[in-house]
C-alpha cells in the first residue's frame, strides 16, 4: 500500500532522456495512479518543486546536488558516468543486495534496479532519515572545509 505520491522530475530531455526511464519505472509499478512526471519549465520552478519533496529518487548529477542542498537524502539510480563519479566521490557504495544498507546515499546501477529495491531504499531512507541527514551534513561541512583549504593553498602560491 502506497500512502504517498511519487513525482518524477526529468532533468534531461536529450539522449539519454530521463522521461524514458521514468515511464519504464512507472510501467513496472503496481502504484501507477500515485505516480506522475512533472516537467519544470525553468530552474526557478525546479527549485520550488524540490522544496516540496519529502523523499527523492534521482538519476542525475544535478538531481543529487539539488536534493542534498534541499536537505534530502536521495536514492540514486545511475546510468551515466557523471552520476557514478559523484557517488564514488561521496563514498557511497554500489548496492546490489538491498538488505545490507551501510551507506548514507542508496545507490544502484541502472541494470540492478527493480521496484522492490527502490521501495526498500525509500523505506531505508525513511527509517534512518535523521542519522542519514547528519552524515550528509557532516560530509557537506567537511567538503566545504576541504575546498576552502585547497583554495587558500592555491591563492597563497600565486
C-alpha positions as CSV (number, residue, x, y, z in Angstrom):
1,X,0.0,0.0,0.0
2,X,1.4,3.3,-1.1
3,X,0.5,6.3,1.2
4,X,2.3,8.9,-0.8
5,X,2.6,10.3,-4.3
6,X,5.7,9.8,-6.3
7,X,6.6,12.7,-8.6
8,X,9.4,12.4,-11.2
9,X,11.3,15.5,-12.4
10,X,13.2,14.9,-15.6
11,X,16.4,17.0,-15.7
12,X,17.5,15.9,-19.2
13,X,15.4,15.8,-22.3
14,X,18.2,14.8,-24.7
15,X,19.6,11.4,-25.0
16,X,19.6,9.7,-22.6
17,X,16.1,11.2,-22.0
18,X,15.1,10.9,-18.3
19,X,11.4,10.6,-19.3
20,X,12.0,7.3,-21.0
21,X,13.4,5.7,-17.8
22,X,10.7,7.3,-15.7
23,X,8.0,5.9,-17.9
24,X,9.6,2.5,-17.6
25,X,9.7,2.7,-13.8
26,X,6.1,3.8,-13.7
27,X,5.1,0.9,-16.0
28,X,6.8,-1.6,-13.7
29,X,4.8,-0.4,-10.7
30,X,1.6,-1.5,-9.2
31,X,1.1,2.1,-8.0
32,X,0.8,3.9,-11.3
33,X,-2.1,6.1,-10.1
34,X,0.2,7.6,-7.4
35,X,3.0,8.4,-9.9
36,X,3.4,11.3,-12.2
37,X,6.1,13.1,-14.3
38,X,6.4,16.9,-13.8
39,X,8.3,18.8,-16.4
40,X,9.6,22.1,-15.0
41,X,10.0,24.9,-17.5
42,X,12.5,26.9,-15.5
43,X,15.3,26.5,-13.0
44,X,13.2,28.5,-10.5
45,X,10.3,26.1,-10.8
46,X,12.7,23.1,-10.3
47,X,13.9,24.7,-7.0
48,X,10.3,25.4,-6.0
49,X,9.3,21.8,-6.6
50,X,12.4,20.4,-4.9
51,X,11.4,22.4,-1.7
52,X,8.1,20.4,-1.6
53,X,9.7,17.0,-1.7
54,X,9.9,14.6,1.3
55,X,12.0,11.9,-0.4
56,X,14.0,11.9,-3.7
57,X,14.8,9.3,-6.3
58,X,17.1,10.7,-8.9
59,X,19.2,9.6,-11.9
60,X,21.1,12.8,-12.5
61,X,24.1,14.7,-11.1
62,X,22.1,17.9,-10.7
63,X,19.3,16.0,-9.0
64,X,21.7,14.7,-6.4
65,X,23.2,18.1,-5.8
66,X,19.8,19.8,-5.6
67,X,18.5,17.1,-3.3
68,X,21.4,17.4,-1.0
69,X,21.1,21.2,-1.0
70,X,17.4,20.8,-0.1
71,X,18.3,18.6,2.9
72,X,17.2,15.4,1.2
73,X,18.9,12.0,1.2
74,X,18.5,10.9,-2.4
75,X,18.1,7.4,-3.7
76,X,20.3,7.4,-6.8
77,X,19.6,5.3,-9.9
78,X,22.8,5.7,-12.0
79,X,23.1,5.2,-15.7
80,X,25.6,8.0,-16.7
81,X,29.3,8.3,-15.9
82,X,28.9,11.7,-14.2
83,X,26.5,10.3,-11.6
84,X,28.6,7.3,-10.9
85,X,31.7,9.5,-10.4
86,X,29.8,11.8,-8.0
87,X,28.6,8.8,-6.0
88,X,32.1,7.4,-5.8
89,X,33.4,10.9,-4.6
90,X,30.7,10.9,-1.9
91,X,31.9,7.4,-0.8
92,X,28.6,5.8,-1.5
93,X,28.6,2.2,-2.4
94,X,27.1,0.2,-5.3
95,X,24.2,-1.7,-3.8
96,X,23.0,-5.0,-5.3
97,X,21.5,-6.5,-2.2
98,X,19.2,-4.0,-0.5
99,X,19.2,-5.9,2.8
100,X,22.8,-4.8,3.6
101,X,22.5,-1.0,3.5
102,X,25.5,0.6,5.2
103,X,25.6,3.8,3.2
104,X,24.3,7.2,3.5
105,X,23.1,7.6,0.0
106,X,21.5,4.5,-1.5
107,X,22.9,4.0,-5.0
108,X,22.0,1.5,-7.7
109,X,23.4,0.9,-11.1
110,X,20.5,1.1,-13.5
111,X,20.7,-2.6,-14.6
112,X,20.2,-3.6,-10.9
113,X,17.0,-1.5,-10.4
114,X,13.8,-3.2,-9.5
115,X,10.6,-1.7,-8.0
116,X,11.4,-3.9,-4.9
117,X,14.8,-2.4,-4.3
118,X,13.6,1.2,-5.0
119,X,10.9,0.7,-2.4
120,X,13.3,-0.9,0.1
121,X,15.7,2.0,-0.4
122,X,13.0,4.6,0.2
123,X,11.9,2.6,3.4
124,X,15.6,2.6,4.5
125,X,15.8,6.4,4.0
126,X,12.5,6.9,5.9
127,X,13.7,4.7,8.8
128,X,17.2,6.3,9.0
129,X,16.3,9.8,7.8
130,X,17.8,11.7,10.8
131,X,21.1,9.8,11.0
132,X,21.5,9.9,7.2
133,X,20.9,13.7,7.2
134,X,23.5,14.1,10.0
135,X,26.0,12.1,7.9
136,X,25.2,14.1,4.8
137,X,25.5,17.4,6.7
138,X,28.9,16.3,8.1
139,X,30.1,15.3,4.6
140,X,29.0,18.7,3.2
141,X,30.7,20.6,6.1
142,X,33.9,18.5,5.7
143,X,33.8,19.0,1.9
144,X,33.4,22.8,2.2
145,X,36.3,23.0,4.7
146,X,38.5,20.9,2.4
147,X,37.6,23.1,-0.6
148,X,38.4,26.3,1.4
149,X,41.8,24.9,2.5
150,X,42.5,23.9,-1.1
151,X,41.6,27.3,-2.4
152,X,43.7,29.0,0.3
153,X,46.7,27.0,-0.8
154,X,46.1,27.9,-4.5
155,X,45.9,31.6,-3.8
156,X,48.8,31.5,-1.4
157,X,51.0,30.1,-4.1
158,X,50.2,32.9,-6.6
